[in-house]
Structures are given as structure tokens and as C-alpha cells.
Amino acid sequence: MFARIATFEGGDVERMRQLNEERMASGELRPPAGMTRGLVLEGDRRLFVSFFESREALEAAEAEFERMGDTIPEEIRGRRVSVDAYEVVFDRQV
């Protein structure tokens, strides 16, 4: 399994939450092909963690992530400061 982590600074968390809920309810928000799970972490920065079964699936989704980012104004999503990919070596739910 692989994880893509996009890090953002700034933005409007409440407006982003509202926009995501609206897009999910309308069916407009669909994850990129191959994405198995998504997670958002909020702190000093916002981390969008997306999980994929293979590195190839993760890489194939990159253009879709770019397109998705273009549809959300920066004042809402924040400024993307990094994108990294990792192999998940341990994942256990208890």
C-alpha cells in the first residue's frame, strides 16, 4: 500500500468542509481511480492523506489531484506546500 500526502497552509477549514460535503452529496466529488481511502488531518497545517494499492495507481492519480485542486480556490483549500509519497509499512486497526 502507498500513501500520498499533500500538505497545505492557510485556507478556510469550515468552507472546505462545507464544500466537500456539498460535492459528496451531489456526487460531484469522486476520488481518483485506484484510491482506496482518504484522510484529512488538521493542525498547524492540513494534511490530505490518500491511500492506493500500488505506486502505479498513486502516480496515475496525480493528474486528477491537480485538476481537483484547480476547482477549489486557494483561499478555501490553502496553499499547497508539499506532496510526498510513502510506502505504508505498517497499518493496523485496533
Secondary structure, 3 states (H helix, E strand, C coil): CEEEEEEEECCCHHHHHHHHHHHHHHCCCCCCCCEEEEEEEECCCEEEEEEECCHHHHHHCHHHHHHHHHCCCHHHHCEEEEEEEEECCCCCCC
